[in-house]
Amino acid sequence: MRRITVNFSDSYFNHLQESARDKGISLAHYARGLIDFGRQVEEATAQSTALDGAKNKAVPKLDETKELWKNSLLCVLESRYLLRYLVDNLTHLPSEKRDVVLNVVKEKAQSLVTEWISHSTRE
């Protein structure tokens, strides 16, 4: 094991010595533990900083994606509620025909979404 010399003020040295004694270990062992802990904190901070940097770069794209999804969902829900309202108010049609209208619209929407998704994955 390699050795180094470290100087401390008297009060700090006494505090270290007291803490080591309270833990029942040597001052050298206590100091090595503190240094190792400090090194682990430093490494974790470096990793966290690197992850934060990557996350910060992704945040604008994530915000744009969330806004796109929000607008899409709003459009879909507004259309769906409007369709339900219109179909429910077509009282002159029997309920079976209203159900057919809803199913046809659902199938068209699903095929359109499938087409959009397959088109976007090809690009």
GROMACS elastic network, one bead per residue, 0.5 to 0.9 nm:
[ bonds ]
;  ai    aj funct       b0    kb
    7    13     6  0.85953   500
    8    11     6  0.80864   500
    8    12     6  0.61172   500
    8    13     6  0.56342   500
    9    12     6  0.52887   500
    9    13     6  0.60158   500
    9    14     6  0.85240   500
   10    13     6  0.50884   500
   10    14     6  0.60610   500
   10    15     6  0.85622   500
   11    14     6  0.51283   500
   11    15     6  0.61889   500
   11    16     6  0.87061   500
   12    16     6  0.61981   500
   12    17     6  0.85597   500
   13    16     6  0.51057   500
   13    17     6  0.60907   500
   13    18     6  0.85295   500
   14    17     6  0.50296   500
   14    18     6  0.60238   500
   14    19     6  0.85435   500
   15    18     6  0.51309   500
   15    19     6  0.61596   500
   15    20     6  0.86331   500
   16    19     6  0.51541   500
   16    20     6  0.61659   500
   16    21     6  0.85826   500
   16    27     6  0.70680   500
   16    30     6  0.79179   500
   16    31     6  0.78313   500
   17    20     6  0.51746   500
   17    21     6  0.61513   500
   17    22     6  0.86338   500
   17    26     6  0.82331   500
   17    27     6  0.57738   500
   17    30     6  0.85939   500
   18    21     6  0.50840   500
   18    22     6  0.61396   500
   18    23     6  0.86817   500
   18    27     6  0.87442   500
   19    22     6  0.50764   500
   19    23     6  0.63421   500
   19    24     6  0.86587   500
   19    25     6  0.89473   500
   19    27     6  0.84024   500
   19    30     6  0.80909   500
   20    23     6  0.51601   500
   20    24     6  0.61661   500
   20    25     6  0.53818   500
   20    26     6  0.59842   500
   20    27     6  0.53687   500
   20    28     6  0.86219   500
   20    29     6  0.80710   500
   20    30     6  0.56156   500
   20    31     6  0.83798   500
   21    25     6  0.60666   500
   21    26     6  0.70561   500
   21    27     6  0.76089   500
   22    25     6  0.78900   500
   23    26     6  0.87077   500
   23    30     6  0.84767   500
   25    28     6  0.83198   500
   25    29     6  0.64005   500
   25    30     6  0.65259   500
   26    29     6  0.51717   500
   26    30     6  0.61760   500
   26    31     6  0.85911   500
   27    31     6  0.60374   500
   27    32     6  0.85489   500
   28    31     6  0.50941   500
   28    32     6  0.61361   500
   28    33     6  0.85723   500
   29    32     6  0.51339   500
   29    33     6  0.62044   500
   29    34     6  0.87312   500
   30    33     6  0.50789   500
   30    34     6  0.63013   500
   30    35     6  0.87021   500
   31    34     6  0.50836   500
   31    35     6  0.61619   500
   31    36     6  0.85230   500
   32    35     6  0.50978   500
   32    36     6  0.60184   500
   32    37     6  0.84761   500
   33    36     6  0.50669   500
   33    37     6  0.60353   500
   33    38     6  0.85064   500
   34    37     6  0.50609   500
   34    38     6  0.60985   500
   34    39     6  0.85906   500
   35    38     6  0.50213   500
   35    39     6  0.61589   500
   35    40     6  0.86664   500
   36    39     6  0.50375   500
   36    40     6  0.62485   500
   36    41     6  0.86724   500
   37    40     6  0.50911   500
   37    41     6  0.62398   500
   37    42     6  0.85838   500
   38    41     6  0.50837   500
   38    42     6  0.61171   500
   38    43     6  0.86726   500
   39    43     6  0.62059   500
   39    44     6  0.85958   500
   40    43     6  0.51215   500
   40    44     6  0.60990   500
   40    45     6  0.84749   500
   41    44     6  0.50878   500
   41    45     6  0.60202   500
   41    46     6  0.85431   500
   42    45     6  0.50980   500
   42    46     6  0.61941   500
   42    47     6  0.86959   500
   43    46     6  0.50350   500
   43    47     6  0.61913   500
   43    48     6  0.84834   500
   44    47     6  0.50804   500
   44    48     6  0.59690   500
   44    49     6  0.84447   500
   45    49     6  0.59638   500
   45    50     6  0.85001   500
   46    49     6  0.50833   500
   46    50     6  0.61953   500
   46    51     6  0.86151   500
   47    50     6  0.50674   500
   47    51     6  0.61243   500
   47    52     6  0.84921   500
   48    51     6  0.50191   500
   48    52     6  0.59610   500
   48    53     6  0.84724   500
   49    53     6  0.61095   500
   49    54     6  0.86728   500
   50    53     6  0.51053   500
   50    54     6  0.63693   500
   50    55     6  0.85690   500
   51    54     6  0.51020   500
   51    55     6  0.59509   500
   51    56     6  0.84174   500
   52    56     6  0.58448   500
   52    57     6  0.84807   500
   53    56     6  0.50912   500
   53    57     6  0.63259   500
   53    58     6  0.87400   500
   54    57     6  0.51749   500
   54    58     6  0.63713   500
   54    59     6  0.87497   500
   55    58     6  0.50198   500
   55    59     6  0.60605   500
   56    59     6  0.50997   500
   56    60     6  0.75583   500
   57    60     6  0.67138   500
   57    61     6  0.78310   500
   58    61     6  0.53827   500
   58    62     6  0.60533   500
   58    63     6  0.86311   500
   59    63     6  0.59748   500
   59    64     6  0.84873   500
   60    63     6  0.50404   500
   60    64     6  0.61538   500
   60    65     6  0.85394   500
   61    64     6  0.50600   500
   61    65     6  0.60910   500
   61    66     6  0.85443   500
   62    65     6  0.50150   500
   62    66     6  0.60689   500
   62    67     6  0.85607   500
   63    66     6  0.50561   500
   63    67     6  0.61605   500
   63    68     6  0.85682   500
   64    67     6  0.51354   500
   64    68     6  0.61811   500
   64    69     6  0.86624   500
   65    68     6  0.50144   500
   65    69     6  0.61382   500
   65    70     6  0.84463   500
   66    69     6  0.50824   500
   66    70     6  0.59591   500
   66    71     6  0.85732   500
   67    71     6  0.61533   500
   67    72     6  0.84954   500
   68    71     6  0.52586   500
   68    72     6  0.61215   500
   68    73     6  0.85581   500
   69    73     6  0.59406   500
   69    74     6  0.84176   500
   70    73     6  0.51975   500
   70    74     6  0.61019   500
   70    75     6  0.85986   500
   71    74     6  0.51129   500
   71    75     6  0.61949   500
   71    76     6  0.86265   500
   72    75     6  0.51482   500
   72    76     6  0.61647   500
   72    77     6  0.85933   500
   73    76     6  0.50010   500
   73    77     6  0.59651   500
   73    78     6  0.83511   500
   74    77     6  0.52224   500
   74    78     6  0.59471   500
   74    79     6  0.83931   500
   75    78     6  0.52456   500
   75    79     6  0.60613   500
   75    80     6  0.84827   500
   76    79     6  0.51576   500
   76    80     6  0.60166   500
   76    81     6  0.86100   500
   77    81     6  0.60542   500
   77    82     6  0.83735   500
   78    81     6  0.52796   500
   78    82     6  0.60506   500
   78    83     6  0.85101   500
   79    82     6  0.50720   500
   79    83     6  0.60097   500
   79    84     6  0.85418   500
   80    83     6  0.50688   500
   80    84     6  0.61289   500
   80    85     6  0.85315   500
   81    84     6  0.50717   500
   81    85     6  0.60827   500
   81    86     6  0.85641   500
   82    85     6  0.50701   500
   82    86     6  0.61342   500
   82    87     6  0.85689   500
   83    86     6  0.50831   500
   83    87     6  0.60236   500
   83    88     6  0.83750   500
   83   102     6  0.79111   500
   83   105     6  0.88701   500
   84    87     6  0.51781   500
   84    88     6  0.58956   500
   84    89     6  0.83778   500
   84   102     6  0.79017   500
   85    88     6  0.51999   500
   85    89     6  0.60936   500
   85    90     6  0.87424   500
   86    89     6  0.51366   500
   86    90     6  0.63823   500
   87    90     6  0.51890   500
   87    91     6  0.79906   500
   87    93     6  0.89456   500
   87    98     6  0.59588   500
   87    99     6  0.84551   500
   87   101     6  0.76325   500
   87   102     6  0.76104   500
   88    91     6  0.66508   500
   88    95     6  0.87925   500
   88    98     6  0.75272   500
   89    92     6  0.83629   500
   90    93     6  0.58286   500
   90    94     6  0.86063   500
   90    98     6  0.75873   500
   91    94     6  0.71551   500
   91    95     6  0.81709   500
   91    98     6  0.88166   500
   93    96     6  0.80967   500
   93    97     6  0.62393   500
   93    98     6  0.65847   500
   94    97     6  0.55152   500
   94    98     6  0.65710   500
   94    99     6  0.88973   500
   95    99     6  0.61708   500
   95   100     6  0.86192   500
   96    99     6  0.50946   500
   96   100     6  0.62745   500
   96   101     6  0.87797   500
   97   101     6  0.62636   500
   97   102     6  0.87075   500
   98   101     6  0.50640   500
   98   102     6  0.63608   500
   98   103     6  0.87103   500
   99   102     6  0.51029   500
   99   103     6  0.61742   500
   99   104     6  0.86245   500
  100   103     6  0.50797   500
  100   104     6  0.60803   500
  100   105     6  0.85772   500
  101   104     6  0.52302   500
  101   105     6  0.62428   500
  101   106     6  0.85838   500
  102   105     6  0.52643   500
  102   106     6  0.61251   500
  102   107     6  0.86887   500
  103   107     6  0.61344   500
  103   108     6  0.86044   500
  104   107     6  0.51916   500
  104   108     6  0.62197   500
  104   109     6  0.86222   500
  105   108     6  0.51346   500
  105   109     6  0.61378   500
  105   110     6  0.86018   500
  106   109     6  0.51456   500
  106   110     6  0.61532   500
  106   111     6  0.86582   500
  107   110     6  0.50995   500
  107   111     6  0.61606   500
  107   112     6  0.85464   500
  108   111     6  0.52190   500
  108   112     6  0.61247   500
  108   113     6  0.86271   500
  109   112     6  0.51091   500
  109   113     6  0.61541   500
  109   114     6  0.85360   500
  110   113     6  0.51578   500
  110   114     6  0.60704   500
  110   115     6  0.85200   500
  111   114     6  0.50207   500
  111   115     6  0.60714   500
  111   116     6  0.86080   500
  112   115     6  0.50245   500
  112   116     6  0.61803   500
  112   117     6  0.86100   500
  113   116     6  0.50274   500
  113   117     6  0.60759   500
  113   118     6  0.85107   500
  114   117     6  0.51625   500
  114   118     6  0.60907   500
  114   119     6  0.84423   500
  115   118     6  0.52375   500
  115   119     6  0.60128   500
  115   120     6  0.85639   500
  116   119     6  0.50458   500
  116   120     6  0.60593   500
  116   121     6  0.86161   500
  117   120     6  0.51223   500
  117   121     6  0.61830   500
  117   122     6  0.87116   500
  118   121     6  0.52513   500
  118   122     6  0.64217   500
  119   122     6  0.53416   500
  119   123     6  0.68461   500
  120   123     6  0.54360   500
